């Protein structure tokens, strides 16, 4: 999971096979049972665990949210 450009963050997997096994709180991607970053007492969930498998897809109604407002 290395980026092709030195000094940049790792690529973020959109659909990992077992997201529950990893803490997603930083670029270390520590095992959930052995967090090295001190991110707290519990792991950070992957967005797919929170929002579902289509978490990365744009919301079709998002562009219409501000329609009709003056400004």
PDB file as gemmi writes it, atoms N, CA and C in Angstrom:
CRYST1    1.000    1.000    1.000  90.00  90.00  90.00 P 1                      
ATOM      1  N   UNK A   1       0.821  -1.195   0.000  1.00  0.00           N  
ATOM      2  CA  UNK A   1       0.000   0.000   0.000  1.00  0.00           C  
ATOM      3  C   UNK A   1       0.863   1.255   0.000  1.00  0.00           C  
ATOM      4  N   UNK A   2       1.814   1.349  -0.823  1.00  0.00           N  
ATOM      5  CA  UNK A   2       2.674   2.523  -0.880  1.00  0.00           C  
ATOM      6  C   UNK A   2       2.222   3.456  -1.978  1.00  0.00           C  
ATOM      7  N   UNK A   3       2.386   4.711  -1.721  1.00  0.00           N  
ATOM      8  CA  UNK A   3       2.087   5.712  -2.729  1.00  0.00           C  
ATOM      9  C   UNK A   3       3.265   5.813  -3.682  1.00  0.00           C  
ATOM     10  N   UNK A   4       3.019   6.181  -4.915  1.00  0.00           N  
ATOM     11  CA  UNK A   4       4.090   6.274  -5.886  1.00  0.00           C  
ATOM     12  C   UNK A   4       4.904   7.548  -5.721  1.00  0.00           C  
ATOM     13  N   UNK A   5       4.407   8.524  -4.989  1.00  0.00           N  
ATOM     14  CA  UNK A   5       5.110   9.776  -4.777  1.00  0.00           C  
ATOM     15  C   UNK A   5       5.666   9.792  -3.356  1.00  0.00           C  
ATOM     16  N   UNK A   6       6.998   9.949  -3.201  1.00  0.00           N  
ATOM     17  CA  UNK A   6       7.572   9.979  -1.854  1.00  0.00           C  
ATOM     18  C   UNK A   6       7.013  11.129  -1.031  1.00  0.00           C  
ATOM     19  N   UNK A   7       6.772  10.883   0.237  1.00  0.00           N  
ATOM     20  CA  UNK A   7       6.293  11.924   1.128  1.00  0.00           C  
ATOM     21  C   UNK A   7       4.788  12.106   1.148  1.00  0.00           C  
ATOM     22  N   UNK A   8       4.058  11.323   0.376  1.00  0.00           N  
ATOM     23  CA  UNK A   8       2.601  11.433   0.391  1.00  0.00           C  
ATOM     24  C   UNK A   8       2.004  10.306   1.219  1.00  0.00           C  
ATOM     25  N   UNK A   9       0.760  10.457   1.571  1.00  0.00           N  
ATOM     26  CA  UNK A   9       0.070   9.457   2.377  1.00  0.00           C  
ATOM     27  C   UNK A   9      -0.153   8.172   1.580  1.00  0.00           C  
ATOM     28  N   UNK A  10      -0.383   7.096   2.319  1.00  0.00           N  
ATOM     29  CA  UNK A  10      -0.685   5.820   1.676  1.00  0.00           C  
ATOM     30  C   UNK A  10      -2.031   5.890   0.962  1.00  0.00           C  
ATOM     31  N   UNK A  11      -2.196   5.042  -0.023  1.00  0.00           N  
ATOM     32  CA  UNK A  11      -3.491   4.964  -0.701  1.00  0.00           C  
ATOM     33  C   UNK A  11      -4.514   4.409   0.283  1.00  0.00           C  
ATOM     34  N   UNK A  12      -5.707   4.966   0.256  1.00  0.00           N  
ATOM     35  CA  UNK A  12      -6.768   4.528   1.156  1.00  0.00           C  
ATOM     36  C   UNK A  12      -7.635   3.520   0.429  1.00  0.00           C  
ATOM     37  N   UNK A  13      -7.722   2.289   0.931  1.00  0.00           N  
ATOM     38  CA  UNK A  13      -8.542   1.276   0.259  1.00  0.00           C  
ATOM     39  C   UNK A  13     -10.031   1.613   0.351  1.00  0.00           C  
ATOM     40  N   UNK A  14     -10.712   1.555  -0.781  1.00  0.00           N  
ATOM     41  CA  UNK A  14     -12.128   1.894  -0.808  1.00  0.00           C  
ATOM     42  C   UNK A  14     -13.000   0.760  -0.281  1.00  0.00           C  
ATOM     43  N   UNK A  15     -12.619  -0.477  -0.575  1.00  0.00           N  
ATOM     44  CA  UNK A  15     -13.396  -1.646  -0.154  1.00  0.00           C  
ATOM     45  C   UNK A  15     -12.463  -2.738   0.381  1.00  0.00           C  
ATOM     46  N   UNK A  16     -11.936  -2.576   1.599  1.00  0.00           N  
ATOM     47  CA  UNK A  16     -11.058  -3.610   2.160  1.00  0.00           C  
ATOM     48  C   UNK A  16     -11.837  -4.883   2.474  1.00  0.00           C  
ATOM     49  N   UNK A  17     -11.149  -6.015   2.422  1.00  0.00           N  
ATOM     50  CA  UNK A  17     -11.829  -7.308   2.666  1.00  0.00           C  
ATOM     51  C   UNK A  17     -12.304  -7.448   4.101  1.00  0.00           C  
ATOM     52  N   UNK A  18     -11.476  -7.096   5.069  1.00  0.00           N  
ATOM     53  CA  UNK A  18     -11.832  -7.229   6.488  1.00  0.00           C  
ATOM     54  C   UNK A  18     -11.527  -5.919   7.207  1.00  0.00           C  
ATOM     55  N   UNK A  19     -12.365  -4.886   7.029  1.00  0.00           N  
ATOM     56  CA  UNK A  19     -12.061  -3.590   7.647  1.00  0.00           C  
ATOM     57  C   UNK A  19     -12.079  -3.626   9.168  1.00  0.00           C  
ATOM     58  N   UNK A  20     -12.765  -4.597   9.751  1.00  0.00           N  
ATOM     59  CA  UNK A  20     -12.867  -4.685  11.204  1.00  0.00           C  
ATOM     60  C   UNK A  20     -11.554  -5.088  11.865  1.00  0.00           C  
ATOM     61  N   UNK A  21     -10.588  -5.552  11.094  1.00  0.00           N  
ATOM     62  CA  UNK A  21      -9.311  -6.008  11.650  1.00  0.00           C  
ATOM     63  C   UNK A  21      -8.285  -4.895  11.791  1.00  0.00           C  
ATOM     64  N   UNK A  22      -8.581  -3.704  11.273  1.00  0.00           N  
ATOM     65  CA  UNK A  22      -7.597  -2.624  11.213  1.00  0.00           C  
ATOM     66  C   UNK A  22      -8.171  -1.355  11.813  1.00  0.00           C  
ATOM     67  N   UNK A  23      -7.299  -0.553  12.449  1.00  0.00           N  
ATOM     68  CA  UNK A  23      -7.675   0.781  12.889  1.00  0.00           C  
ATOM     69  C   UNK A  23      -7.379   1.735  11.740  1.00  0.00           C  
ATOM     70  N   UNK A  24      -8.348   2.527  11.346  1.00  0.00           N  
ATOM     71  CA  UNK A  24      -8.227   3.420  10.189  1.00  0.00           C  
ATOM     72  C   UNK A  24      -7.965   4.862  10.608  1.00  0.00           C  
ATOM     73  N   UNK A  25      -7.524   5.089  11.838  1.00  0.00           N  
ATOM     74  CA  UNK A  25      -7.357   6.431  12.367  1.00  0.00           C  
ATOM     75  C   UNK A  25      -6.156   7.203  11.856  1.00  0.00           C  
ATOM     76  N   UNK A  26      -5.157   6.527  11.305  1.00  0.00           N  
ATOM     77  CA  UNK A  26      -3.976   7.214  10.771  1.00  0.00           C  
ATOM     78  C   UNK A  26      -3.381   6.378   9.636  1.00  0.00           C  
ATOM     79  N   UNK A  27      -2.244   6.774   9.127  1.00  0.00           N  
ATOM     80  CA  UNK A  27      -1.622   6.062   8.006  1.00  0.00           C  
ATOM     81  C   UNK A  27      -0.871   4.801   8.410  1.00  0.00           C  
ATOM     82  N   UNK A  28      -0.853   4.469   9.692  1.00  0.00           N  
ATOM     83  CA  UNK A  28      -0.144   3.260  10.125  1.00  0.00           C  
ATOM     84  C   UNK A  28      -0.964   1.995   9.874  1.00  0.00           C  
ATOM     85  N   UNK A  29      -2.288   2.107   9.856  1.00  0.00           N  
ATOM     86  CA  UNK A  29      -3.200   0.969   9.664  1.00  0.00           C  
ATOM     87  C   UNK A  29      -2.842  -0.189  10.606  1.00  0.00           C  
ATOM     88  N   UNK A  30      -2.807   0.106  11.889  1.00  0.00           N  
ATOM     89  CA  UNK A  30      -2.434  -0.875  12.909  1.00  0.00           C  
ATOM     90  C   UNK A  30      -3.501  -1.959  13.047  1.00  0.00           C  
ATOM     91  N   UNK A  31      -3.085  -3.161  13.463  1.00  0.00           N  
ATOM     92  CA  UNK A  31      -4.093  -4.175  13.801  1.00  0.00           C  
ATOM     93  C   UNK A  31      -4.959  -3.667  14.952  1.00  0.00           C  
ATOM     94  N   UNK A  32      -6.218  -4.009  14.945  1.00  0.00           N  
ATOM     95  CA  UNK A  32      -7.159  -3.500  15.948  1.00  0.00           C  
ATOM     96  C   UNK A  32      -6.758  -3.878  17.370  1.00  0.00           C  
ATOM     97  N   UNK A  33      -6.065  -4.996  17.544  1.00  0.00           N  
ATOM     98  CA  UNK A  33      -5.668  -5.448  18.870  1.00  0.00           C  
ATOM     99  C   UNK A  33      -4.320  -4.892  19.311  1.00  0.00           C  
ATOM    100  N   UNK A  34      -3.611  -4.176  18.444  1.00  0.00           N  
ATOM    101  CA  UNK A  34      -2.264  -3.684  18.767  1.00  0.00           C  
ATOM    102  C   UNK A  34      -2.024  -2.323  18.118  1.00  0.00           C  
ATOM    103  N   UNK A  35      -2.695  -1.291  18.624  1.00  0.00           N  
ATOM    104  CA  UNK A  35      -2.570   0.039  18.031  1.00  0.00           C  
ATOM    105  C   UNK A  35      -1.312   0.730  18.559  1.00  0.00           C  
ATOM    106  N   UNK A  36      -0.482   1.191  17.650  1.00  0.00           N  
ATOM    107  CA  UNK A  36       0.794   1.797  18.013  1.00  0.00           C  
ATOM    108  C   UNK A  36       0.729   3.319  18.096  1.00  0.00           C  
ATOM    109  N   UNK A  37      -0.280   3.947  17.526  1.00  0.00           N  
ATOM    110  CA  UNK A  37      -0.311   5.402  17.428  1.00  0.00           C  
ATOM    111  C   UNK A  37      -0.884   6.088  18.661  1.00  0.00           C  
ATOM    112  N   UNK A  38      -1.506   5.358  19.561  1.00  0.00           N  
ATOM    113  CA  UNK A  38      -2.128   5.985  20.713  1.00  0.00           C  
ATOM    114  C   UNK A  38      -3.384   6.748  20.338  1.00  0.00           C  
ATOM    115  N   UNK A  39      -4.108   6.253  19.357  1.00  0.00           N  
ATOM    116  CA  UNK A  39      -5.303   6.916  18.848  1.00  0.00           C  
ATOM    117  C   UNK A  39      -6.489   6.815  19.816  1.00  0.00           C  
ATOM    118  N   UNK A  40      -6.289   6.212  20.932  1.00  0.00           N  
ATOM    119  CA  UNK A  40      -7.377   6.047  21.885  1.00  0.00           C  
ATOM    120  C   UNK A  40      -7.513   4.590  22.285  1.00  0.00           C  
ATOM    121  N   UNK A  41      -8.563   4.281  22.970  1.00  0.00           N  
ATOM    122  CA  UNK A  41      -8.727   2.916  23.453  1.00  0.00           C  
ATOM    123  C   UNK A  41      -9.486   2.031  22.479  1.00  0.00           C  
ATOM    124  N   UNK A  42     -10.102   2.612  21.467  1.00  0.00           N  
ATOM    125  CA  UNK A  42     -10.812   1.809  20.479  1.00  0.00           C  
ATOM    126  C   UNK A  42     -10.381   2.234  19.085  1.00  0.00           C  
ATOM    127  N   UNK A  43     -10.572   1.343  18.150  1.00  0.00           N  
ATOM    128  CA  UNK A  43     -10.127   1.616  16.781  1.00  0.00           C  
ATOM    129  C   UNK A  43     -11.097   2.533  16.046  1.00  0.00           C  
ATOM    130  N   UNK A  44     -10.589   3.210  15.032  1.00  0.00           N  
ATOM    131  CA  UNK A  44     -11.418   4.039  14.161  1.00  0.00           C  
ATOM    132  C   UNK A  44     -11.966   3.164  13.047  1.00  0.00           C  
ATOM    133  N   UNK A  45     -13.257   3.198  12.825  1.00  0.00           N  
ATOM    134  CA  UNK A  45     -13.878   2.362  11.801  1.00  0.00           C  
ATOM    135  C   UNK A  45     -13.627   2.910  10.406  1.00  0.00           C  
ATOM    136  N   UNK A  46     -13.629   2.008   9.434  1.00  0.00           N  
ATOM    137  CA  UNK A  46     -13.531   2.376   8.024  1.00  0.00           C  
ATOM    138  C   UNK A  46     -14.889   2.962   7.614  1.00  0.00           C  
ATOM    139  N   UNK A  47     -14.910   3.942   6.709  1.00  0.00           N  
ATOM    140  CA  UNK A  47     -16.192   4.528   6.292  1.00  0.00           C  
ATOM    141  C   UNK A  47     -17.199   3.508   5.749  1.00  0.00           C  
ATOM    142  N   UNK A  48     -16.722   2.421   5.141  1.00  0.00           N  
ATOM    143  CA  UNK A  48     -17.640   1.395   4.637  1.00  0.00           C  
ATOM    144  C   UNK A  48     -18.392   0.710   5.774  1.00  0.00           C  
ATOM    145  N   UNK A  49     -17.777   0.633   6.947  1.00  0.00           N  
ATOM    146  CA  UNK A  49     -18.454   0.036   8.102  1.00  0.00           C  
ATOM    147  C   UNK A  49     -19.553   0.956   8.631  1.00  0.00           C  
ATOM    148  N   UNK A  50     -19.370   2.240   8.478  1.00  0.00           N  
ATOM    149  CA  UNK A  50     -20.311   3.211   9.012  1.00  0.00           C  
ATOM    150  C   UNK A  50     -21.421   3.544   8.006  1.00  0.00           C  
ATOM    151  N   UNK A  51     -21.023   3.823   6.748  1.00  0.00           N  
ATOM    152  CA  UNK A  51     -21.959   4.314   5.744  1.00  0.00           C  
ATOM    153  C   UNK A  51     -22.388   3.284   4.712  1.00  0.00           C  
ATOM    154  N   UNK A  52     -21.787   2.099   4.715  1.00  0.00           N  
ATOM    155  CA  UNK A  52     -22.127   1.065   3.738  1.00  0.00           C  
ATOM    156  C   UNK A  52     -21.138   1.024   2.591  1.00  0.00           C  
ATOM    157  N   UNK A  53     -21.278   0.025   1.735  1.00  0.00           N  
ATOM    158  CA  UNK A  53     -20.329  -0.201   0.649  1.00  0.00           C  
ATOM    159  C   UNK A  53     -20.317   0.907  -0.401  1.00  0.00           C  
ATOM    160  N   UNK A  54     -21.371   1.696  -0.489  1.00  0.00           N  
ATOM    161  CA  UNK A  54     -21.406   2.765  -1.486  1.00  0.00           C  
ATOM    162  C   UNK A  54     -20.992   4.116  -0.895  1.00  0.00           C  
ATOM    163  N   UNK A  55     -20.208   4.098   0.164  1.00  0.00           N  
ATOM    164  CA  UNK A  55     -19.821   5.315   0.862  1.00  0.00           C  
ATOM    165  C   UNK A  55     -19.035   6.282  -0.011  1.00  0.00           C  
ATOM    166  N   UNK A  56     -18.337   5.807  -1.008  1.00  0.00           N  
ATOM    167  CA  UNK A  56     -17.477   6.656  -1.830  1.00  0.00           C  
ATOM    168  C   UNK A  56     -18.214   7.242  -3.029  1.00  0.00           C  
ATOM    169  N   UNK A  57     -19.388   6.735  -3.322  1.00  0.00           N  
ATOM    170  CA  UNK A  57     -20.171   7.222  -4.463  1.00  0.00           C  
ATOM    171  C   UNK A  57     -20.781   8.576  -4.126  1.00  0.00           C  
ATOM    172  N   UNK A  58     -20.804   9.499  -5.075  1.00  0.00           N  
ATOM    173  CA  UNK A  58     -21.417  10.801  -4.807  1.00  0.00           C  
ATOM    174  C   UNK A  58     -22.926  10.679  -4.605  1.00  0.00           C  
ATOM    175  N   UNK A  59     -23.458  11.523  -3.773  1.00  0.00           N  
ATOM    176  CA  UNK A  59     -24.890  11.545  -3.507  1.00  0.00           C  
ATOM    177  C   UNK A  59     -25.576  12.255  -4.673  1.00  0.00           C  
ATOM    178  N   UNK A  60     -26.513  11.599  -5.370  1.00  0.00           N  
ATOM    179  CA  UNK A  60     -27.137  12.222  -6.539  1.00  0.00           C  
ATOM    180  C   UNK A  60     -27.920  13.490  -6.208  1.00  0.00           C  
ATOM    181  N   UNK A  61     -28.417  13.629  -5.008  1.00  0.00           N  
ATOM    182  CA  UNK A  61     -29.179  14.810  -4.643  1.00  0.00           C  
ATOM    183  C   UNK A  61     -28.346  15.912  -4.019  1.00  0.00           C  
ATOM    184  N   UNK A  62     -27.044  15.704  -3.885  1.00  0.00           N  
ATOM    185  CA  UNK A  62     -26.199  16.688  -3.214  1.00  0.00           C  
ATOM    186  C   UNK A  62     -26.115  18.005  -3.977  1.00  0.00           C  
ATOM    187  N   UNK A  63     -26.159  17.980  -5.294  1.00  0.00           N  
ATOM    188  CA  UNK A  63     -26.062  19.205  -6.081  1.00  0.00           C  
ATOM    189  C   UNK A  63     -27.329  20.041  -5.992  1.00  0.00           C  
ATOM    190  N   UNK A  64     -28.450  19.433  -5.656  1.00  0.00           N  
ATOM    191  CA  UNK A  64     -29.721  20.143  -5.582  1.00  0.00           C  
ATOM    192  C   UNK A  64     -30.003  20.710  -4.192  1.00  0.00           C  
ATOM    193  N   UNK A  65     -29.099  20.481  -3.241  1.00  0.00           N  
ATOM    194  CA  UNK A  65     -29.367  20.885  -1.854  1.00  0.00           C  
ATOM    195  C   UNK A  65     -29.521  22.392  -1.701  1.00  0.00           C  
ATOM    196  N   UNK A  66     -28.782  23.158  -2.487  1.00  0.00           N  
ATOM    197  CA  UNK A  66     -28.868  24.611  -2.355  1.00  0.00           C  
ATOM    198  C   UNK A  66     -29.773  25.262  -3.380  1.00  0.00           C  
ATOM    199  N   UNK A  67     -30.482  24.494  -4.147  1.00  0.00           N  
ATOM    200  CA  UNK A  67     -31.342  25.063  -5.203  1.00  0.00           C  
ATOM    201  C   UNK A  67     -32.493  25.850  -4.579  1.00  0.00           C  
ATOM    202  N   UNK A  68     -32.772  26.991  -5.158  1.00  0.00           N  
ATOM    203  CA  UNK A  68     -33.910  27.786  -4.707  1.00  0.00           C  
ATOM    204  C   UNK A  68     -33.570  28.802  -3.638  1.00  0.00           C  
ATOM    205  N   UNK A  69     -32.344  28.788  -3.143  1.00  0.00           N  
ATOM    206  CA  UNK A  69     -31.959  29.779  -2.127  1.00  0.00           C  
ATOM    207  C   UNK A  69     -31.415  31.021  -2.796  1.00  0.00           C  
ATOM    208  N   UNK A  70     -31.686  32.144  -2.192  1.00  0.00           N  
ATOM    209  CA  UNK A  70     -31.111  33.395  -2.690  1.00  0.00           C  
ATOM    210  C   UNK A  70     -29.706  33.539  -2.130  1.00  0.00           C  
ATOM    211  N   UNK A  71     -28.805  34.052  -2.924  1.00  0.00           N  
ATOM    212  CA  UNK A  71     -27.507  34.267  -2.327  1.00  0.00           C  
ATOM    213  C   UNK A  71     -26.472  34.432  -3.287  1.00  0.00           C  
TER     214      UNK A  71                                                      
END                                                                             
